[in-house]
Amino acid sequence: MRKQMLLGGLLSLFLSLNVNPSLAQQAKDNNQKDFSEFMDRKGNMYRTASGKPGEAYWQNAADYQIEVSLDESNFTLSGKVTITYTNNSPESLDFIWLQLEQNRFTPDSRGTLTTPIQGNRYNGDTDGGYAISNVAAKVGTKGNVSSRHLIDDTRMQVWFAEPIPAKGGKATVSMDFSFKVPQKGMDRMGRLKVKDGWIYAFAQWYPKVAVFDDVEGWNVEPYLGAGEFYLEYGNFDYKVTVPYNHIVVGSGKLMNPNEVLSKELQSRYAKAAQSEETVYLVSPEEIKNTRLTRPKQEGMITWHFRIQNARDIAFATSDAFIWDAAKINLPSGKSILAQSVYPIESNGEEAWSRSTEYSKASIEYYSKQWFEFPYESATNVAAEINGMEYPGLNFCHYNSKGASLWGVTDHEFGHNWFPMIVGTNERRYAWMDEGFNTFINHYSSKAFNNEEYPSNLIQTRRFNNYFTNESREGIDNYPDVTDTRNLGMVAYMKPAIGLVMLREYILGHERFDNAFRSYIKTWAFKHPQPADFFNHMENVAGENLSWFWKGWFYGNGNIDLGITGVQPYGGNYLINLVNKGDFPMPVLLEVTYEDDSKERVKLPVEIWQRTDSWTHLLKTSKKVKSVEIDPDKVITDINYGNDSWPVEIYKN
């Protein structure tokens, strides 16, 4: 009884002190919602909570053998593809889906029908599309052959006579295909008439397998325009037959130089492979001198290439190419070839004559800083394409010069890391390739030739007009949904700025670089999702960043940190701060004293967990002259007026 009475008394006292109804009504909300999880990032057997592939992680594979021939008189490419598909998934597959991206170039394709009347960057010819024949699908080596297939827009479904077994079952699919080469290929491929002939830039040129993964099953979004690609990894062996006077460059390694290059050209090729300086293989004066550079003087000739563990291939061919090359040095001690092909219109030291120099610098920097380049060559092709990337090969605009040519070359080669090495889904998450790549481009430009071409991310606040515009859109928008006028910010600049803030302001170089390198290494040649990136960065850096991912990558709000006052306090100073923004950020203060000495104070993001105001006690024996938030102007704070005390120091 006494025990019950004691407990009852304590309970009454507790209730009177803590749950008075009138007091409860006055309770103040805190900001914990800004710091809580915003998406399901729990681990499972396929993808761990630490952002790594789980013990049961799997991905399927596709190997390709392709032979094609160019008919210049009709502008057609024709050939045959044989795909060996490996089903590593835990379920058997009755069919596979393929992407037929040339079918975008038809009058009734979904891409054509969803292009605005006024047009946009992704306009394309509409007199193309695939002709597909002789489809044959077989499971294993002795399975029954099936020709059953269905083609719908840019997708093709191929059925098998029996299911492909789970956990390692193999199947082959072969077919003949041909298409008219579009002149305008959605700024990604096509053909260009120049003084000395045609330049053919071939991409999205063969039927390719769609990704089957543990997140969506079959990823079969149609090819519309802004959304790029999501592809399985595999080995490619491909042969391209062209007129004897053409030069062909392609993803991977040229396997038969003795058959397609003259003795003189073979000698120059070997010299370039050992040269730190750019070497001409075909000089401007030799474009039409086929007797010097070609082994044949009539008919057709076949160029043979191979590339391993790649997700795609592209190639270019022309009888109008200048061709030069140099050696790329990789951290492992291995060397590979940087090369450029371009027409006489692009020649010159202010233009494409420096392309190979740019290519070499770009590949060497990224290999040292992040992850070694895995392919046998890095080729830059001049075409009427503003910039497009494929494993080991770029298409860049033939009129680009100087800073423009450096910028597009460096950007397209940067894509070899995102999404060629780290194989993200570009159709859905453009920010995971375009944004990450724009971020690494920032540092590559800072490193190149004493910043010969400054990065446009040096001043992040120059983009604040966009961040305060009512028509702005979120990073998480799918690219085909985003207004094309906003796509540059949504997919490229805003995610890149976010990573710059994370590296320069929130985590610091060492913690960020450790985490980012680990993410690349962990997901090299695999398929990470956004949650995998968030989880991995947090686990390696040792920081809960939910507030940042939610605010910057999955929100559309802004940063506004302010100083509301600075007062003397017992021989020290009180610095009063406010967060008027839409999500929290750490606060970096630079204090300038009366003797002009400076001190920096970093306050953690947790000061905003309870409330939107905070007072910091600055312990000092000196007299404070001024205080400024974010002195290096790294974060995109939208309000300059409250960044400093006294306000007068920031009138400019």
VOGU-3710 file (C-alpha; in Angstrom, 3 decimals, decimal comma):
1> mrkqmllggl> 0,000/0,000/0,000  2,759/2,411/0,942  4,524/1,607/-2,324  1,359/2,352/-4,295  0,878/5,612/-2,388  4,464/6,643/-3,117  4,110/5,864/-6,806  0,793/7,689/-6,943  2,324/10,779/-5,340  5,271/10,794/-7,723
11> lslflslnvn> 2,936/10,374/-10,679  0,777/13,294/-9,505  3,878/15,461/-9,092  5,151/14,452/-12,553  1,801/15,233/-14,178  1,546/18,590/-12,463  5,001/19,566/-13,666  4,958/18,155/-17,187  1,544/17,702/-18,697  -0,475/20,670/-17,536
21> pslaqqakdn> -2,993/21,043/-20,395  -2,481/24,800/-20,636  1,277/24,355/-20,859  0,948/21,611/-23,494  -1,017/23,951/-25,730  1,880/26,405/-25,612  4,549/23,823/-26,522  6,817/24,997/-29,321  7,538/22,916/-32,407  11,157/22,140/-33,209
31> nqkdfsefmd> 12,903/21,670/-36,553  13,542/17,939/-36,309  11,473/17,379/-39,448  14,270/19,052/-41,438  16,728/16,445/-40,154  14,630/13,299/-40,496  14,776/10,772/-43,320  12,859/11,787/-46,428  12,982/8,571/-48,464  13,292/4,842/-47,842
41> rkgnmyrtas> 17,012/4,183/-47,541  16,838/0,949/-45,578  19,244/-1,748/-46,618  18,315/-5,132/-47,994  20,039/-8,200/-49,399  20,665/-6,427/-52,715  21,713/-2,957/-51,532  23,042/-2,292/-48,035  22,290/0,575/-45,685  25,944/1,604/-46,028
51> gkpgeaywqn> 25,428/2,205/-49,744  27,181/-0,891/-51,079  25,993/-3,788/-53,243  24,550/-6,387/-50,894  25,545/-10,030/-50,644  22,781/-10,952/-53,111  23,372/-8,029/-55,498  23,174/-9,056/-59,137  23,085/-7,488/-62,560  22,645/-9,009/-65,959
61> aadyqievsl> 25,129/-8,767/-68,810  25,044/-8,472/-72,591  27,917/-9,192/-74,993  27,688/-8,017/-78,597  29,115/-9,119/-81,924  28,244/-6,652/-84,668  29,137/-6,306/-88,338  27,884/-3,322/-90,334  28,524/-1,690/-93,684  28,040/1,930/-94,763
71> desnftlsgk> 26,313/2,655/-98,084  27,271/6,262/-98,773  25,149/6,546/-101,904  21,967/5,950/-99,876  23,189/7,120/-96,467  22,312/3,772/-94,911  24,001/1,529/-92,371  23,205/-2,181/-92,586  24,395/-5,218/-90,708  23,853/-7,945/-88,167
81> vtitytnnsp> 24,020/-8,075/-84,381  24,344/-11,147/-82,169  23,720/-10,599/-78,464  24,760/-13,106/-75,811  22,650/-12,367/-72,752  23,410/-13,608/-69,236  20,557/-13,715/-66,738  22,118/-13,366/-63,284  18,802/-12,444/-61,686  17,028/-14,776/-59,219
91> esldfiwlql> 14,105/-15,321/-61,618  13,811/-16,970/-65,008  12,979/-14,732/-67,969  10,481/-15,598/-70,704  11,575/-12,631/-72,818  13,960/-9,703/-72,924  13,400/-6,074/-73,891  15,672/-4,220/-76,283  16,048/-0,539/-77,108  15,623/0,477/-80,773
101> eqnrftpdsr> 16,623/4,114/-80,505  16,760/4,778/-84,263  12,970/4,383/-84,219  12,876/7,834/-82,619  13,418/9,207/-86,148  9,950/8,445/-87,507  6,881/10,699/-87,919  4,778/8,836/-85,362  7,385/8,047/-82,691  6,580/9,101/-79,141
111> gtlttpiqgn> 9,597/11,386/-79,244  8,389/13,126/-82,399  4,844/13,460/-81,102  5,998/14,938/-77,772  8,333/17,517/-79,352  6,888/21,057/-79,031  5,730/22,736/-82,231  8,459/25,362/-81,885  11,039/22,583/-81,598  13,929/22,200/-79,158
121> ryngdtdggy> 17,433/20,787/-78,961  16,094/17,283/-79,466  14,554/17,809/-82,883  15,459/15,002/-85,251  14,834/13,785/-88,771  11,635/11,784/-89,235  12,428/9,740/-92,352  14,415/7,027/-90,580  13,861/4,109/-88,246  14,985/0,482/-88,234
131> aisnvaakvg> 14,256/-2,233/-90,731  14,536/-5,449/-88,648  14,593/-8,973/-90,091  15,744/-12,542/-89,410  15,168/-12,398/-85,664  16,391/-15,568/-83,948  16,333/-16,144/-80,188  17,628/-19,236/-78,409  18,288/-20,301/-74,818  21,594/-22,081/-74,288
141> tkgnvssrhl> 23,369/-23,799/-77,167  20,755/-26,446/-77,945  17,501/-24,612/-77,284  14,730/-24,187/-79,818  14,929/-21,090/-81,978  12,164/-18,514/-81,643  11,483/-15,621/-84,000  8,617/-14,209/-81,932  9,043/-10,510/-81,274  7,100/-7,299/-80,842
151> iddtrmqvwf> 8,269/-3,793/-81,791  6,606/-0,782/-80,188  8,143/2,639/-80,788  11,737/2,492/-79,472  11,288/-0,823/-77,638  11,468/-4,408/-78,874  10,335/-7,489/-76,949  11,940/-10,793/-77,932  10,418/-14,063/-76,658  12,170/-17,399/-76,183
161> aepipakggk> 10,846/-20,915/-76,731  11,688/-21,657/-73,097  12,646/-19,330/-70,200  16,235/-18,193/-69,645  17,234/-19,895/-66,372  17,920/-17,748/-63,326  21,342/-17,231/-61,750  23,557/-17,552/-64,798  21,367/-18,784/-67,646  22,453/-17,691/-71,115
171> atvsmdfsfk> 20,605/-16,905/-74,324  21,446/-15,484/-77,744  19,456/-13,085/-79,883  20,460/-12,219/-83,425  18,906/-10,081/-86,148  19,669/-8,131/-89,276  19,064/-4,393/-89,165  19,420/-1,303/-91,302  18,468/2,365/-91,109  18,892/5,624/-92,936
181> vpqkgmdrmg> 21,474/7,763/-91,159  19,710/10,945/-90,020  21,376/14,216/-90,839  19,935/15,691/-87,652  20,127/12,998/-84,982  18,783/14,847/-81,919  22,167/16,491/-81,286  23,607/13,066/-80,441  24,503/11,508/-83,802  24,068/12,093/-87,538
191> rlkvkdgwiy> 26,017/13,264/-90,579  27,693/16,536/-91,538  28,720/17,762/-95,014  32,098/19,464/-94,954  34,460/20,700/-97,680  36,186/17,352/-98,234  33,260/14,944/-97,742  30,787/13,699/-95,132  31,411/13,083/-91,433  29,270/10,252/-90,010
201> afaqwypkva> 28,778/10,165/-86,237  27,204/6,838/-85,271  25,480/6,453/-81,903  22,323/4,631/-80,849  23,054/2,616/-83,991  22,464/-1,027/-82,985  19,655/-2,850/-81,116  20,703/-3,030/-77,475  19,361/-4,780/-74,383  17,415/-2,783/-71,789
211> vfddvegwnv> 18,375/-3,086/-68,125  16,591/-5,623/-65,923  17,378/-4,757/-62,298  16,291/-5,387/-58,694  14,532/-2,017/-58,435  12,228/-1,770/-61,476  12,527/-5,099/-63,252  12,624/-4,111/-66,928  13,538/-0,465/-67,468  11,660/0,310/-70,654
221> epylgagefy> 11,119/4,075/-70,688  10,904/5,143/-74,346  13,591/7,243/-75,994  11,982/10,693/-76,196  14,696/13,305/-76,169  16,240/14,722/-73,007  16,364/11,356/-71,206  19,540/9,576/-72,189  20,427/5,951/-71,513  20,544/3,076/-69,035
231> leygnfdykv> 22,450/0,044/-70,291  23,931/-3,274/-69,207  27,677/-3,908/-69,242  29,365/-6,383/-71,525  32,053/-6,970/-74,122  31,782/-5,630/-77,675  33,437/-6,988/-80,789  32,420/-4,968/-83,842  33,451/-4,545/-87,449  32,680/-1,554/-89,660
241> tvpynhivvg> 33,018/-1,777/-93,431  33,422/1,553/-95,233  34,856/2,907/-98,510  38,632/2,432/-98,725  39,376/6,174/-98,367  37,582/6,534/-95,017  39,120/6,700/-91,559  37,155/5,033/-88,745  37,570/5,739/-85,030  35,526/3,886/-82,449
251> sgklmnpnev> 35,072/2,973/-78,802  37,812/0,607/-77,674  40,930/-0,726/-79,344  41,606/-0,919/-83,079  42,333/-4,619/-83,605  43,591/-4,658/-87,206  45,812/-1,604/-87,793  47,975/-3,616/-90,204  44,963/-4,125/-92,485  43,531/-0,601/-92,492
261> lskelqsrya> 46,589/1,644/-92,156  49,445/2,107/-94,615  53,000/1,349/-93,464  53,592/5,073/-93,035  50,445/5,492/-90,977  51,306/2,487/-88,815  54,675/4,103/-88,088  53,053/7,393/-87,095  50,472/5,564/-84,998  53,246/3,820/-83,036
271> kaaqseetvy> 55,119/7,124/-82,613  52,020/8,899/-81,289  51,439/6,108/-78,768  54,819/7,036/-77,198  54,635/10,823/-77,557  53,711/13,382/-74,898  53,149/15,902/-77,696  50,485/15,682/-80,378  51,579/13,825/-83,520  49,818/14,066/-86,896
281> lvspeeiknt> 48,672/10,751/-88,304  46,974/12,513/-91,209  47,961/16,168/-91,560  45,754/18,888/-93,073  47,731/18,604/-96,318  47,248/14,832/-96,477  43,460/14,539/-96,171  43,083/13,347/-99,759  46,485/11,654/-100,076  45,189/8,110/-99,782
291> rltrpkqegm> 48,316/6,606/-101,372  50,317/7,770/-98,368  47,873/6,784/-95,661  45,644/3,930/-96,919  46,614/0,346/-97,792  43,926/0,089/-100,515  43,010/2,400/-103,368  39,613/1,037/-104,256  36,587/-0,825/-102,920  35,640/-1,271/-99,273
301> itwhfriqna> 37,695/-1,962/-96,162  36,739/-3,324/-92,729  37,864/-1,764/-89,437  37,713/-4,033/-86,376  37,328/-2,799/-82,757  36,928/-4,360/-79,318  36,057/-2,942/-75,918  35,500/-4,839/-72,664  33,197/-4,150/-69,734  31,477/-1,245/-71,447
311> rdiafatsda> 27,832/-0,223/-71,553  27,757/1,143/-75,108  29,830/1,855/-78,222  29,958/4,594/-80,834  32,085/5,262/-83,889  32,741/7,871/-86,567  33,857/7,560/-90,164  34,824/10,040/-92,887  37,091/10,669/-95,854  37,577/14,266/-94,639
321> fiwdaakinl> 39,427/13,726/-91,359  42,602/15,283/-90,097  43,853/12,765/-87,521  46,260/13,368/-84,644  47,143/11,573/-81,422  49,337/11,472/-78,293  50,055/9,279/-75,273  47,929/9,299/-72,122  49,724/8,328/-68,898  47,641/6,475/-66,318
331> psgksilaqs> 48,414/6,166/-62,579  49,032/2,431/-62,848  51,906/3,047/-65,274  49,858/1,953/-68,267  49,652/4,224/-71,305  46,834/4,542/-73,825  46,068/6,721/-76,853  44,374/10,120/-77,004  43,262/10,966/-80,520  41,222/13,532/-82,413
341> vypiesngee> 39,628/13,564/-85,858  38,295/16,747/-87,452  37,783/18,421/-90,841  39,864/21,230/-92,362  37,175/23,691/-91,204  38,097/22,878/-87,596  41,857/23,153/-87,986  43,921/25,690/-86,074  45,737/26,258/-82,782  42,766/28,215/-81,457
351> awsrsteysk> 40,503/25,308/-82,386  40,764/21,542/-82,875  44,548/21,374/-83,205  44,544/21,459/-79,374  41,829/18,816/-79,010  44,234/15,965/-78,267  46,071/18,124/-75,718  42,742/18,769/-73,982  41,760/15,107/-74,165  45,032/13,931/-72,683
361> asieyyskqw> 44,848/16,435/-69,799  41,249/15,556/-69,013  41,715/11,787/-68,896  44,955/12,037/-66,904  43,389/14,342/-64,299  40,266/12,266/-63,677  42,287/9,049/-63,588  44,568/10,424/-60,892  41,905/12,226/-58,888  39,039/9,732/-58,899
371> fefpyesatn> 39,418/6,375/-60,694  41,646/5,100/-63,500  40,254/5,287/-67,031  39,556/1,687/-68,115  39,590/1,783/-71,925  42,275/1,546/-74,624  41,716/4,920/-76,265  40,082/8,308/-75,747  38,842/9,827/-78,986  37,401/13,276/-79,714
381> vaaeingmey> 35,356/13,585/-82,921  34,383/16,872/-84,586  30,780/16,746/-85,808  27,659/18,883/-85,897  26,821/17,826/-82,349  27,100/20,210/-79,419  28,490/17,481/-77,199  27,722/13,821/-76,559  29,587/11,058/-74,812  30,123/7,331/-75,237
391> pglnfchyns> 32,708/4,969/-73,722  36,081/6,287/-74,827  34,628/8,491/-77,566  33,036/11,951/-77,749  31,232/13,951/-80,387  31,867/17,702/-80,005  30,917/20,597/-82,252  33,277/21,142/-85,153  33,066/24,954/-84,735  34,115/24,922/-81,067
401> kgaslwgvtd> 37,265/26,842/-80,195  39,314/27,860/-77,173  37,419/27,797/-73,889  34,358/26,337/-75,603  36,324/23,403/-77,017  38,111/22,771/-73,733  34,805/22,894/-71,861  32,919/20,478/-74,107  35,887/18,096/-74,481  36,485/17,964/-70,744
411> hefghnwfpm> 32,777/17,568/-70,016  32,229/14,723/-72,467  35,344/12,859/-71,331  34,235/13,374/-67,728  31,168/11,325/-68,620  33,404/8,273/-68,830  33,218/8,315/-65,025  29,519/9,203/-64,856  27,704/7,214/-66,303  30,167/4,982/-68,204
421> ivgtnerrya> 32,064/3,662/-65,174  29,347/4,325/-62,582  26,340/3,055/-64,537  23,386/5,184/-63,421  19,954/5,446/-65,004  20,111/8,591/-67,156  16,507/8,295/-68,280  15,403/8,976/-64,687  18,278/10,535/-62,777  20,082/12,952/-65,087
431> wmdegfntfi> 21,623/14,645/-62,044  23,590/11,491/-61,192  25,572/11,757/-64,428  25,283/15,333/-65,710  25,489/16,907/-62,282  28,292/14,720/-60,955  30,208/15,240/-64,176  29,770/19,031/-64,082  31,133/18,892/-60,539  34,325/17,036/-61,485
441> nhysskafnn> 34,706/19,339/-64,531  34,966/22,275/-62,112  38,127/20,886/-60,559  39,555/19,665/-63,853  39,309/23,197/-65,246  40,996/24,579/-62,134  43,846/22,097/-62,659  44,329/22,587/-66,425  47,234/24,786/-67,481  47,077/27,160/-64,490
451> eeypsnliqt> 43,353/27,686/-64,971  43,685/28,716/-68,606  39,914/28,336/-68,886  38,276/29,206/-65,521  35,389/27,102/-64,293  31,938/28,681/-64,410  31,242/27,270/-60,931  33,801/29,508/-59,209  31,062/31,917/-58,127  28,045/29,832/-57,193
461> rrfnnyftne> 25,928/32,866/-56,288  25,859/34,012/-59,893  23,060/31,444/-60,327  20,841/32,961/-57,624  18,521/34,528/-60,195  17,483/31,001/-61,113  17,138/29,860/-57,504  14,734/32,720/-56,767  12,760/32,355/-59,999  9,231/31,037/-59,602
471> sregidnypd> 9,638/28,822/-62,684  12,559/26,876/-61,182  12,234/23,088/-60,967  13,661/20,446/-58,653  16,706/18,275/-59,309  14,578/15,161/-58,861  12,474/15,890/-61,971  12,911/13,344/-64,745  14,751/14,949/-67,692  11,953/14,340/-70,197
481> vtdtrnlgmv> 9,534/16,115/-67,847  11,743/19,115/-67,107  11,222/22,308/-69,112  14,150/22,284/-71,555  14,872/25,903/-70,554  15,521/24,669/-67,006  17,337/21,438/-67,883  20,810/22,990/-67,697  20,195/24,042/-64,101  18,162/21,029/-62,986
491> aymkpaiglv> 20,463/18,318/-64,355  23,857/20,032/-64,555  24,462/23,143/-62,491  22,338/22,758/-59,353  23,524/19,230/-58,460  27,119/20,253/-59,235  26,810/23,318/-56,995  25,411/21,052/-54,297  28,510/18,846/-54,437  30,789/21,903/-54,413
501> mlreyilghe> 29,047/23,096/-51,239  29,351/19,614/-49,755  33,094/19,482/-50,467  34,094/23,083/-49,806  31,709/24,097/-47,022  30,059/21,149/-45,279  32,445/18,151/-45,211  35,818/19,501/-46,303  38,138/18,049/-48,932  39,450/14,983/-47,149
511> rfdnafrsyi> 36,143/13,595/-45,930  34,359/14,366/-49,191  37,113/12,919/-51,405  37,345/9,757/-49,330  33,605/9,215/-49,687  33,310/10,177/-53,361  36,247/8,002/-54,431  34,821/5,131/-52,437  31,435/5,590/-54,109  33,022/5,444/-57,579
521> ktwafkhpqp> 35,139/2,396/-56,732  32,249/0,597/-55,005  29,796/1,132/-57,872  32,219/0,923/-60,810  30,521/-1,006/-63,645  27,384/-1,419/-61,505  23,989/0,274/-61,208  23,582/2,537/-58,140  20,327/4,250/-57,242  20,057/7,682/-55,564
531> adffnhmenv> 19,673/6,056/-52,113  22,913/4,125/-52,660  24,779/7,376/-53,281  23,272/9,106/-50,246  23,942/6,131/-47,972  27,492/5,619/-49,152  28,503/9,263/-48,837  27,099/9,408/-45,312  28,717/6,189/-44,146  32,198/6,936/-45,463
541> agenlswfwk> 32,160/10,635/-44,550  30,643/9,891/-41,129  27,869/12,465/-41,352  24,072/12,333/-41,372  23,241/14,490/-44,391  19,522/13,835/-44,688  18,839/17,547/-44,178  21,068/18,359/-47,170  19,831/15,658/-49,562  16,241/16,605/-48,749
551> gwfygngnid> 16,774/20,346/-48,966  18,994/20,549/-52,039  18,477/17,401/-54,127  14,856/16,595/-53,319  13,572/20,075/-52,497  13,197/23,363/-54,295  13,874/25,793/-51,460  16,725/28,197/-50,795  19,450/29,058/-48,290  19,217/32,271/-46,256
561> lgitgvqpyg> 21,473/32,538/-43,212  21,738/35,888/-41,455  23,348/37,889/-38,670  20,825/39,875/-36,633  23,304/41,518/-34,310  26,650/41,443/-32,481  26,894/42,680/-28,878  29,649/42,864/-26,258  29,002/40,433/-23,403  31,151/40,204/-20,314
571> gnylinlvnk> 34,370/40,930/-22,153  33,342/38,621/-25,016  30,738/38,910/-27,786  27,336/37,476/-28,594  26,714/36,823/-32,296  23,005/36,454/-33,010  22,148/34,313/-36,030  18,957/33,460/-37,882  17,991/30,870/-40,484  15,387/32,403/-42,791
581> gdfpmpvlle> 15,914/29,776/-45,472  13,929/26,682/-46,381  16,420/24,202/-44,942  19,349/24,318/-42,510  23,058/24,746/-43,230  26,160/24,921/-41,055  27,377/28,463/-40,414  30,941/29,501/-41,230  31,771/32,881/-39,675  34,784/35,058/-40,368
591> vtyeddsker> 35,447/37,533/-37,586  37,671/40,541/-38,327  39,156/42,298/-35,307  40,124/45,920/-34,887  43,796/45,036/-35,490  42,708/43,488/-38,860  43,478/39,962/-37,730  40,869/37,357/-38,688  39,404/34,258/-37,120  37,022/31,671/-38,581
601> vklpveiwqr> 34,383/29,850/-36,537  32,411/26,864/-37,880  29,044/26,199/-36,231  27,445/22,810/-36,937  24,115/22,392/-38,669  22,621/21,038/-35,422  22,267/24,598/-34,059  19,045/24,731/-36,110  17,497/21,509/-34,784  15,410/23,260/-32,122
611> tdswthllkt> 14,770/26,709/-33,525  15,540/29,094/-36,380  17,604/31,444/-34,228  20,899/30,901/-32,437  23,296/32,931/-30,325  26,988/32,091/-30,402  29,324/33,169/-27,605  32,568/34,366/-29,172  35,307/34,252/-26,567  37,959/36,842/-27,334
621> skkvksveid> 39,995/39,578/-25,705  40,028/41,601/-28,942  37,550/44,172/-30,190  35,363/42,884/-33,030  35,323/45,044/-36,154  33,075/42,922/-38,416  31,546/39,471/-38,820  30,668/37,765/-42,108  28,874/34,523/-42,986  30,408/32,329/-45,708
631> pdkvitdiny> 33,401/34,574/-46,429  34,415/32,562/-49,528  30,881/32,809/-50,936  30,562/29,052/-51,496  26,917/28,583/-50,570  24,071/29,996/-52,654  22,679/32,230/-49,924  19,995/34,275/-51,675  20,147/37,301/-49,345  23,368/39,327/-49,367
641> gndswpveiy> 21,874/41,941/-47,069  22,019/39,935/-43,847  25,296/38,059/-44,417  27,447/40,526/-42,493  27,709/42,844/-39,522  27,798/45,749/-39,653  25,707/45,815/-42,841  27,773/48,679/-44,266  30,691/46,392/-45,144  28,597/44,677/-47,790
651> kn> 27,172/47,601/-49,741  28,711/46,308/-53,000
//
